[in-house]
């Protein structure tokens, strides 16, 4: 989609749209920001701008043949490397496990980039999750950045610059993508996707500033039901005996993909309890659809007990980053949810 249709990111779009006025663009960009904030959509909008047949007001038209092909993912001059979505520049072998971007993908980029554009003004290569570049792939990419071919633009997408070599960062123009205000997400869900107002407000709050997540939940009732299930299990742990806690940890550990989601759900849940204890303002809650339950547990837990739960979630988040075994992580988290204090409601 063109820049004018992107939700949020005014500073990023202003920076990128300026290339049409100056007819000058960098050979490499690094889009940095949280997942779900529209980084890939922004990259594709930039590719449209660079190649649009009928650009207007510093933006792509969105309707010409080139814009439509880029949006559909079948333009010969725009290439997406996204290992999490199974999008590769060349086929990978059976032994590939998807944990990093292998060097053969960047070598393929090098070879292809040496040829001029087939149809457009610029060849655009978008590399998602650039922080997963293997050491060999990073070194190979650095060679492209040091001697960039003409009419080639590289767009790297990452959550943070920390894992990336300084030599790569220094050769890219940094474009920061920020979390999107809740009101903007709710309005977009209502106006563009026909989401009922109350549901749009709930989804926008739960998205924590990520339009991509809100839209995924709006389109998939199953995704929101999954969140409800994980939150129900978390709340059940408050009154569960130790064997039930261990059983729940074993059950959820089988769903490795849900582990990060559970930790984030827990963080938002206890954040809401703390907010309610302090302010009792529904407008500040993330889990708007659980207001009554939030009020109940905020009253049942003392500040000390709530603090221990928040610390347990932070420890779980740290364990997740260190690749601790899922079952051990969950057992530790669930066991730290006790004891529950009824003696102080302060």
Secondary structure as GFF3:
##gff-version 3
##sequence-region A 1 346
A	DSSP	three_ten_helix	3	5	.	.	.	ID=ss1
A	DSSP	alpha_helix	10	22	.	.	.	ID=ss2
A	DSSP	beta_strand	28	32	.	.	.	ID=ss3
A	DSSP	alpha_helix	39	51	.	.	.	ID=ss4
A	DSSP	alpha_helix	65	72	.	.	.	ID=ss5
A	DSSP	beta_strand	78	81	.	.	.	ID=ss6
A	DSSP	three_ten_helix	83	85	.	.	.	ID=ss7
A	DSSP	alpha_helix	103	113	.	.	.	ID=ss8
A	DSSP	beta_strand	123	127	.	.	.	ID=ss9
A	DSSP	three_ten_helix	130	132	.	.	.	ID=ss10
A	DSSP	alpha_helix	135	146	.	.	.	ID=ss11
A	DSSP	beta_strand	152	158	.	.	.	ID=ss12
A	DSSP	alpha_helix	166	169	.	.	.	ID=ss13
A	DSSP	beta_strand	173	176	.	.	.	ID=ss14
A	DSSP	alpha_helix	182	193	.	.	.	ID=ss15
A	DSSP	alpha_helix	197	206	.	.	.	ID=ss16
A	DSSP	alpha_helix	211	219	.	.	.	ID=ss17
A	DSSP	alpha_helix	221	236	.	.	.	ID=ss18
A	DSSP	alpha_helix	242	253	.	.	.	ID=ss19
A	DSSP	three_ten_helix	256	258	.	.	.	ID=ss20
A	DSSP	alpha_helix	259	278	.	.	.	ID=ss21
A	DSSP	three_ten_helix	282	284	.	.	.	ID=ss22
A	DSSP	three_ten_helix	288	290	.	.	.	ID=ss23
A	DSSP	alpha_helix	291	300	.	.	.	ID=ss24
A	DSSP	alpha_helix	303	321	.	.	.	ID=ss25
A	DSSP	alpha_helix	326	335	.	.	.	ID=ss26
###
